[in-house]
Amino acid sequence: MLSFVLRRVVQSVVVMLGVAMIAFSLFTYVGDPITNLVGIQTSDAKRAELRETLGLNDPPPVQFVRFVGRALHFQFGISYQQKRKVVDIIAERLPATLELSMLSVILALGLGVPMGVYTALHRDSWLSHLMLSLSLVGVSLPTFLIGITLIFVFAVQLNLLPSFGRGEVVHLGFWTTGLLTASGLKSTIMPAITLALFQMTLIMRLVRSEMIEVLRSDYIRFGRARGLTNRAVHFGHALKNTLVPVITITGLQLGSIIAFAIITETVFQWPGLGLMFIQAINEVDIPVMSAYLLLIACFFVIINLVVDLLYFAVDPRLRVARPTAVGG
Amino acid sequence: MSASSAAPEPSRLSEALRRAWDSDLAYSFRRSKVTMLAGAVTLLFIGSALFAPWVAPHDPYDMASVNLLDAFQPPVWVDGGDSRFLLGTDDLGRDVLSTIIYGLRISLGVGFASVFFAATLGITLGLISGYVGGTVDAVIMRIAEVQLSFPDILIALLIDGTLRSFIGPGAHANIAFVVVISAISLAYWVQYARTVRGAIMVEKNKEYVEAARVIGRSPAFIMLRHLLPNVMGPVLVIATISLALAIVTEATLSFLGVGVPPTQPSLGTLIRVGNDFLFSGEWWITIFPGAALAIMGLSVNLLGDWLRDVFNPKLR
């Protein structure tokens, strides 16, 4: 157990260093940082002096260590385009993305799990067939198409919902939320559905197949033999055991949601981190790009680590088995 | 797969065709109406992409034949539609149906190329990993594991963004294709590698491999001539499924504006450009390419699902 945790931590650190290396080489080899800092009139002597004071003449390994050290203190530099600190830009954009992601997770779980249970229990009903075929369509459709379709129907044709932005937001200290105003809530509906749809179909299919599997097992048959009601068997025993993989998969999907948020945010012009990243790519705004790279990698590494540890907490059998077999 | 070594002679072509018709694969294909429909649609799309200059009613990129006065014509069945333009025209007066057919070319081309490179990379690494084992195996599989913990589309986007900034925004259009294809390939090699490695681990201890080793065949020869043919079944399935993924990934990248160059638009680019006209009422410029993309993605996905079920009934 301890060796497994240690190995995972070491692996995470290696991944983070790898991503940091990419981010660092972006800084060093794409464009000239000095050119991005100073005006055209700055003399060559001044530039050389600035280069020296900023440490850009040091050997790359030294610069890399300094880069990592700064990143650990959340110093990502100044955006080439906006001329503001990258940390401030991220802090401003983070609530929008997190709020959207959290809503989507709740939506995906809240609808996906009941739908999965229903399709597992009533395997031959027409509603189940409908849900399953729709889920196949949902998986095949690219996220941005779903978003565009929603905009077309609900914003352009029916004129019911706003198609871009967050609406009015309320500032709560360092956090901004759109959930407290009517326009904010209205603006959230379509992006949240777009982002949740893929995860919802995934969760539904997962719950369904796990549930069918569990319903075949001996203890369920024993439960029925004991005369337990359907309700007790289905929800007290079967669903409970189904939820173990669902929890872990949902945990892992949290990362995906943040990744897919890039697409959803672009479709709906949602002022979050994803939109910031796409804009940064198009404007070759290296400090913003590299900060986002590091941030998203960090997110994923932490999520994966926590999920791996959760496996141990949730499933006692794994504490005996060899950990490398996990996830196969 | 069984070792079917009896290759039919050319004179018995009809015999071979009959046998192919009677095979399990063809049988299960004939049995499933959905699969047949998906197959037909996929063929139609591939065919019209291949023969675009002959199939498309207009050449949308021939500036001489495009007339700006034809801009924003709605589809034929809408009031004011022009019979020359079945699905209407875009902001520059180009026929939407023709841009879709030419766009399909780019989408499918990038998709096939990405699948090809991803498969080559994945199979190579999987073969080496499974056959050589030891530290090499450990390193390759750790990398695969790490990559697997990130969503494919994010990996593609990150690689694409990074490569793009290294090359610089003013680079030649052809480099943009290279960037997109490498980003997608690098995002999708893992599945091949893991599958091939698993199959190789099983195969490499079998007698025929040992026999080949005993008579002094080199490891490279054994890997390519003896092991590879025996693991191609699952690889084919993955390739079909990931073709759909690659097409959708390319469309997504292009939609985000970081995909193929705008001078050679794919379906994703068409959707992005058309998206600007959604609010002014010219919905057909974006909805039709979107529908084409959705139908193609769904068809290829259905084909992949069917292949998977045929090759591996256990997964059903």
Interface residues (C-beta under 8 A of the other chain):
Chain A: Q11 V15 I22 L26 Y29 V30 L136 V137 V139 S140 L141 P142 T143 F144 L145 I148 T149 I151 F152 A155 V156 S163 L252 G255 S256 A259 F260 I262 I263 T266 F277 I278 I281 N282 V284 I286 M289 L293 I296 F300 N304
Chain B: R142 V146 S149 F150 P151 I153 L154 L157 L158 D160 G161 T162 R164 S165 F166 G168 P169 A244 V248 A251 T252 F255 L256 G257 V258 I271 N275 L278 F279 G281 W283 T286 I287 G290 L293 A294 G297 L298 N301 L302
